Amino acid sequence: MKKFLLTAIVAVVSLAANAQFWAGGSLNAGTSKTTLDGNDLEKVNTIGIKPTVGYTLTDNLDVALELSFQHSDSDTSNSNAFGFSPFARYTFVKSGNFKVFADGGFSYDNTHKSGNEDNTNEWEIFVRPGISYDLTKKVFLTATVGNLNYQFSKTGDYKTNAFNLDLDSDISFGVYVRF
């Protein structure tokens, strides 16, 4: 029993010695305008933040948790969304400071829109490709482009199921620090 306990302690200490935590995230901001026959119908401004913490399990595999907050404001209403997204990141190509990876996981978001009695709950299963670049041993940049996902959302009695492949408009940039 003592040998087993000693072996377990050595294994945990050696894993912890190689452990690498990382943290960072991304900010987003945007504006859109809807017009009809030259008349402005609605203008929407959006701002959001997505802090992320992760843990490197192996040279090619990380696990992470992303939290999100987004606020949208228009002439007629505003909305606030809160969410979380646990995911795994698999790095399958490394070349110098560049890495190519894919994130896979699920997310949950809850959105409250002013004037609506019911909140929207959205669940998503996703895969998103990305690249990262190590600026230093501690700091790295990421970019994810596109998203393959299945989404289910519910607002009151309304339900929506969607399967999406988006390779052009879902772009995110992030800055991260390793500890």
Secondary structure, DSSP 4 states (H G I P E B T S, - for coil): -HHHHHHHHHHHHHHHHH-EEEEEEEEEEEEEEEEETTEEEEEEEEEEEEEEEEEE-SSSEEEEEEEEEEEEEESS-EEEEEEEEEEEEEEEEEETTEEEEEEEEEEEEEEEETT-SSPEEEEEEEEEEEEEEESSSSEEEEEEEEEEEEEEEEETTEEEEEEEEEEEEEEEEEEEEE-
